Amino acid sequence: MTEHGSFYRKITYLVLIAVLLFPLSQLGAPRTRKGGEGGKLAQMRTEHNLGQSNIGEIDPTSAAMRMATLGARGIAVSWLWNKAIEYKKKEDWTNFRATLSQLAKLQPYFISFWRYQSWNLTYNVSVELDDVRDRFHYVKRGIEFLKEGTLYNRDSPYLLAELGWFIGNKIGKADEHVEYRRMFKLDDDFHNKFFNGNPPPREKRDNWLVAGTQYDLAISAVDDKKKSLGQKNPTTFYNRPGMAQINYSEAIEKEGTFGDKAQEAWRIAEKLWHKYGNLELTSSRGFKIRLAGLERLEKEAQQIKDELNSIQPDLREKIESERLANLSTAQREILEKPLEKLDSEQMEFYYSTKNNLEVTWQDLASRIAEDTPSNSALVRKLASRLSKLTERIRLTNSNRDVANYAYWEDRCQFEQTEAALKGRALAYHGRKTFKEKADLIGSRRMYEESFKLWAEVIEDYPIILADSTAGADIMDYIDQYSSILEQLDKSLADADIDASFPLWNFLEISDSNRKYTEAIMAHHNRSGKKPETAEQPLTE
């Protein structure tokens, strides 16, 4: 009986196994080379972008790969990392690159691995080589390696944004950026591979424009596919498409493209910057802010302040008088002393007393509620709203400063003006005339015409007077002009040059290296103007 029972159980198990093979095959069948979708799990992997490898390639996440490492993946990873470091020290770039490929198979989901080793190839390895073509080769290898990482980690905003950064900043701002930008545009093989056989036309292959497409993909991953930004700052994450277009506009002008094409590039940059400014960004306090909404917030806050003041117009002065009357003799003496005569302890006491005298809007609202109870509910509501607005304004201002929002907004506008476009074109051709034709007189004339136009731009957009990219460009023009004057045995300090030079105010503020101190002093002596210290305008 026992033997028969054991036999029947075995038969039952075999039948159950046979029956279960069918649903298991439907669930786990792999995709085929001929386009078969495979089983349910394979279809779900495809639907959710979880199948990283192409058919016939090794899938780093597969069971076969785990079995091949016999459970020793961690040991293999540590060993390969050490080998990569060793090859880098020995400058054995071929084996270094091969080791990274092996590591990629073992750590496909390790975001930091892709970022770190791509940076190694693009930034660290490339600079070790002498020939610019060899350096560019490793810049490309780093970009391609990072691109490979996006295939394993689809829609990763980190990797997509990093890819845009490498293509934009490494190619566009390296010391070899002139050669890199040219080679990047002409590299058909790279673009064919990067864009999966559908490369853009050459006029669209500018590295800054390609970087912009990667930033757009990174933003789409967050906004449309709900990927997490993690620890990234939304303020500096969402401004990248606009900054890429701004950098593109700058780059083509430095390469000699002006007129309608440059104006259109800046128009697109302004459009992207305004789009960025109107985005709802999550602040560090958790609520939404718009960088372009500062004026509206300030206007609303001022309306509330005016309403509070209108309830008891002289109340603020009354409270200040009461607080002054309550000061001790020692406090009064400290307040009456000149600041330069106070020691550190007295200075601390001085500012503490000043803070106690200050009447805040919350103080004002509390006093109104106390004096006129009928207005209590209204003023508390207004004070609460004002407090929230003040915090929102503070955070908006803080994030605008992080993005340098106001400057780039003005920059996109004034670069489209005819004066700025012609001013840049004249300065560019003035330098070219000097270098290629050694025509000192013609070059000098072009620079002087350029300065007249830049004086108009600065008058309309005084933000250029602050430390800015445009200001640095104008200083470069002045340096080049000064060099030409030297070869003509002249200088900015000469009376005839002084009389026609329209950028004295700009030069005085921007000459941080004190290169033109003598010329500025000579100008002040002739004009009778009292010189200002360089620190004054910069601090303001």
Secondary structure, 3 states (H helix, E strand, C coil): CHHHHHHHHHHHHHHHHHHHHHHHHHHHCCCCCCCCCCCHHHHHHHHCCCCCCCCCCCCCCCHHHHHHCCCCHHHHHHHHHHHHHHHHHHCCHHHHHHHHHHHHHHCCCCHHHHHHHHHHHHHHHHHHCCCHHHHHHHHHHHHHHHHHHHHHCCCCHHHHHHHHHHHHHHHHHCCCHHHHHHHHHHCHHHHHHHCCCCCCCHHHCCHHHHHHHHHHHHHHHHHCCCCCCCCCCHHHHCCHHHHHHHHHHHHHHHCCCCHHHHHHHHHHHHHHHHHHHCCCEECCCCCEECHHHHHHHHHHHHHHHHHHHHHCCCHHHHHHHHHHHCCCHHHHHHHHCCHHHCCHHHHHHHHHHHHHHCCCHHHHHHHHHHHCHHHHHHHHHHHHHHHHHHHHHHHHHHHHHHHCHHHHHHHHHHCCCHHHHHHHHHHHHHHHHHHHHCCHHHHHHHHHHHHHHHHHHHHHCHHHHCCCHHHHHHHHHHHHHHHHHHHCCCCCCCHHHHHHCCCHHHHHHHCCCCCCHHHHHHHHHHHCCCCCCCHHHHHC
